[in-house]
Amino acid sequence: MTDLKIENNLDATRFEVLVNGKLAQLDYRVEQDTIFLLYVEVPAAEEGQGIAGSLAKTALEFARERGLKVVPQCPFIAAYMRKHAAL
């Protein structure tokens, strides 16, 4: 899926995007120099469109830009990181 307007909701500590009026999100926690990527939620009707991958990519770019270590707590994020090791 292209042209997603993913926002970093600092108050809720999550990356989020509305897709067809439904919220998809990647929750995280930052402690000192580390970001913990907790879990990804995509509405069932929106699965399989690359939304979770776009959220993961955005979170990893955020971490890289800030020099944060990444600790995936979510199996999807861990798998995404293995598949896209260049990020």
N, C-alpha and C positions, 0 to 999 in steps of 0.2 A: 504494500500500500504506500502510495506516495502522497506528498503534500499534507502530511499530518502536522498539526500545530501543537507540538508537545511543549508544555509549560513546566517549569520547575516551581511547584507550589511550596515555597519555603516554610510557610506556617504549618502545613501538613506534612512536611518532609517527604515529598513524593513528586515524581514526574508523572504528569497526567495529560490525557487527551480525550476529548469527546469524539466519539465515532458513532454516527447515526443517533445522536442524543444520549448515548450511553458512555459512562466513564470507564476508561482503561487506565491503569496506574501501575507504577513501580515504586514501592515504598523503600526508603533508605534511612540510614542513621549515620551521621558523621561524628567521629570522636577523634580529636586531635588531627593526625595526618592520615586517617583511615576512613573510608566510606564502606559501610556494610550495606549491601544490596539485599534487602530482606525478602521481598516476594513481588511477583508480577500477577496482576489480575486483569483479565480481558473477558468481557461478557461473552458467554457461550455462543451467541449468535454472530459474534464478530471474530471468532477464532479462525486461524488458518489464513489470515490476511497479512501477516507480517507485522502486526501491531506490537506484539511483545518484543520482537527483534528490534523494532524502531525505538521502543522505550529503553531497551538494554543498550543500544548503540549511543543514545543520547546520554544515558547515565555514565557510560564509560568515557565518552568525550568530556563530560563535566569533570570527572575524576582526573583525567589526563591533564586538562587545562589548569587544574589546581594542584597538580603534583600529589594527589592522594593515592594511597595504597588501596586496593580493592579487595574486599572479602565478600565473595558471593555466599549468601545464606539460602538462596533459592536454587533448586536443581536446574531450572530453565536457564538462569543467569550463568551458572557454572558451565553448563553445556555450551551456551552461546560463546562464552569466553574461550573455551577449548577450540571451538570451531573457527573462531575469528581471532586467533592468537595475535595477529598484527595490531589489534586494538589494544 
